[in-house]
């Protein structure tokens, strides 16, 4: 019988982990492993997880602590401990609908023999039942590049993957940096595998803020420039629409100027020399603007 591994990277979220655990107790199917990766928490996460494990008899809880390195490093760390056939990343401040595990396993059973399908993506929703991403129809077989990026389908989704596919793609880990967007994973997988998108909400985000990443993401990337450059290079791939490629070329040159790189160095570090050359003057202007805006923060 198939098993789903729910991976929860967490950092100082002891109280919300309890709410997450309560949603797992209500699952109509208990064919899952809850794998919690503590990314260096300094609160009472370890104590809480010990208590939750003692109170749980009908599903597996595995808890591991590691030094703080960011969510992407916690996901990498999880690989050897995954016992399920499929994985779902469940953030520590979110929770699942009561039938989420049952639905995921049912949908995977329908496409299991289609090895070209590496993932099934479901919808995230609010407590009120509104979907965070707007699907054009009930079901789409595509991939992250063609569907999400090129068709501009925005909003958080609930991605599930075959475990071997997830384990095949490690996030780059850069010394001194603790942020790398999950989008790198979905885009990389899209270069090899298809994804089935289903307009069904199984994942609940209690306090969704549509402007949260927009407000904090830029500062975060300016503190993690080398990872940002890797992300920009990936998203200049020729399969991605030109508008997005131009944007990432612009950001790549801007971030490179923050790292004191000149244009010759930039060209040595990219496979998209024409794009980088064309936008580098504008990247320099953007660098000057952001440098003045954020230098005091």
Secondary structure, DSSP 8 states (H G I E B T S, - for coil): ---EEEEEEESS-HHHHHHHHHHHHT-S---EEEEEEEES--SSHHHHHHHHHHH--SSEEEEEEE----HHHHHHHHGGG--SSEEEE--TT-EE-TTHHHHHHHHHHHHTT-TTEEEEEEEEE-TTS-BSS--SSSEEEE-IIIIIITTT--S-EEEEEEHHHHHH------TT-----THHHHHHHHTT-EEEEEEEEEEE-TT--TTHHHHHHHHHHHTSHHHHHHHHHHTT-TTS-HHHHHHHHHHHHHHHHHTT--HHHHHHT-S-HHHHHHHHHHHHHHHHHHHHHHTT-
